[in-house]
Amino acid sequence: MDDRNVLGVAMMVVSGVPLFLSEAIKCLYSFAFWVKMICFVLVLVFTFTFYRYVTQTKSASDRTSTARSAALISLFLWAGVA
């Protein structure tokens, strides 16, 4: 994980907190908000563990099938965040 990705996540958190605070009560009782937050936590854990491992794998043949599954999982989780 390079510094640009960490900076991007930090910017999402910094800009998201004021948005949350503007309608905190409404968000806390929203099912969609909790799905979004759970997906966000899962995508962070996934990115800093499995995704990082896949991108650092040395052999290209080992990386292909695992990289496809990592990409699908990542897309699914980010879609949940969006």
N, C-alpha and C positions, 0 to 999 in steps of 0.2 A: 504494500500500500504506500503510495507516494504522498508527498506533502500536499499536493493539489487536491487529492481525494479527501484527506482529513480536513483541509480548509473548506471544501465544499460542504461537508457534513456539519462543520462548525457554523457556517453561514446559514444552513437550513435551521439549525437549532436556535441561533440568535434571532433570526427573522420569524421563526415559528412561535416563540414564547410570547411576544407581544400580540400576535394574532390570537393565540389561545387566551391570553389574559383579557382581551377585549370582550370575549363571550365565554368565560370560563364555566359558568353554570350550565349554559346550553351545551357546551362540549362534553362536560362530565356525564350528562344524561343521554348522550348520543351513542348509539351502537356503532355507527360508522366511524366515529372518532376513536373508539377503542380498537376497532379492527385496524385502523390506520396506525395507531401507536404500537400495537402488537407486531404488525408487519414491519414497522420501522426498526424496532428492537431486533427482530429476527434477521432483517437484512444487514444490520450492523454486525451482529454476531457472525452471520454467514460470510460477510465480506472480510472480516478480520481473521477468520479461521480457514474454512474450506476453500474459499475463492482464492485466498492468498496462497494456500498450498498448491492449488491447481496451476496458478500462473507461475509458480517457481519450480514446477516439475521439469526435470532436465530432458527427458526423452520425449520426442514429438509423438511417437506412437502411443505412449502412455497417456499423453495429454489429450488426445483427440476426443475419445468417448467421455472422459471425465469432464473435459472442458464444455462439451455440449450440454451435459446434465447440469453443470454449474451455471451455464448461461441461462438455461430454462428456469432453474430455480430462482436465479437473480431477477430475471424478467418478471416472473410471477410475483415475487415479493415486492418489487418496485411498483408493479401495477396496483398491488394492494395499498401501498403508501399513497399513490396518486389518487 
